[in-house]
Structures are given as C-alpha cells and as structure tokens.
C-alpha cells in the first residue's frame, strides 16, 4: 500500500507543492493584508489561485485517475499482484489526505468563494471542498482510484456537486421559506445545517462504502481459497 500511496501523491506533486507554498507564505500574506494599502496587489492573485484550487481540486481522485491512464487504467493495475485491500485503502487515504490539506489551505486564508448565495443562504467553501471530494469515492471510485464508474466525468461531477445541487437546494429552501413558511426559518442556521449535514453524510457514505467493499474483497478471497483447496485435493 505504501507504494500505491507514494505513486498517487507523486501524481499530485505540483498540487502538493502549491499547497506547501501557500502554507509557507500565509504569515507573510497576513502581515501584508493587515499593514499596507497595497494589499489588493497580493490579494487578487492569491484569491484567483484559491478559487481554482477550490474548484479544480474538488475532484482529486478524478485528476489522479486521468494521470493513471483514464477509464482503461484498471485493466492494467488490477492485473498486477497487488492486494485489492491495499488498493482500497490507498484510495481512501489519498483522498482524505489531499482533501484535508487543501481544506486547511482554504481555511487558513479564510477564503470564501461562495458557491451559491440566494437570499443569504451560503455554502462554506472549505466544507464543500471536503464533502465534494469525499462524495467522489462512493459515487465514482467505490473500489479504487484506478477504476472509475462509467458515465461519470470529472467536469459533470464538479458542475453537479458545486453548482447544480447547491443551487437546487437553495432554490427549494428559498421557495419553501418564502411561500410556505413566511420566512420563519433562520437562514444562517439552515445554512450551517446544510453545510455540516452534507459533510456528515459524505463521511457516513464513505464508511458504508468501505465496509461494503471490504466484505466483497473478503468474500472473493474466501471463494478463491475454496476453489484452490478443491483443486489441491
């Protein structure tokens, strides 16, 4: 599993280098932003970089999968003498490490590229970055990074998870709150409920998927062992 992790992280080496750079310059950024009237000169390029990170890196596993060779990569990698459990674990660890590192950077800069803002219903950029990445495992990469579910593309996934679904939730909430509840619901409280609710749901779904895949692997191992024992006898 160690080699699989090293391989995955090497495939995101430029991204990791960018995260480290942003981490290192953060104290300088904070000082400049607090003590100079020219702060906009550093704020604009940093904000652009953070916006790109919050969008493009919301699909870390998709980007690694593409570097591995795309939709046919599993034909090669799953034929190698590598444990399916190691591939499953490497998939999870890679996603979690890169996601939390990216969210840390977004949080340090207090970057808020509000995805949807309808009647002040806002989504946290850092939290949405985490749950969009986490959802990618049960939705597209259930078994490993090398095998992606067909008909789920990187672009469609990002657009759906960061624009379509949040917009739909916000629209339904706004319509319900306005026409049915006479604006009785607290918008800020509801926004927190949505943000942390989606985060919790993504974690739970990841755990359920892990348990299911682990059981599938164990069943296959037992079945293969049974047939090998029969052939031996």
Secondary structure, DSSP 8 states (H G I E B T S, - for coil): -HHHHHHHHHHTHHHHHHHHHHHHHHHHHHHHHHH-TTHHHHHHHHHHHHHHHHHHGGGHHHHHHHHHTGGGHHHHHTTSS--HHHHHHHHHHHHHHHHHHHHHHHHHTT----S-EETTEE--HHHHHHHHHHHHHHHH-SS-SS---TT--HHHHHHIIIIIHHHHHHHHHHHIIIIISTT-S-HHHHHHHHHHHHHHHHHHHHHHHHHHHHHHHHHHHHHHHHHHHHHH-
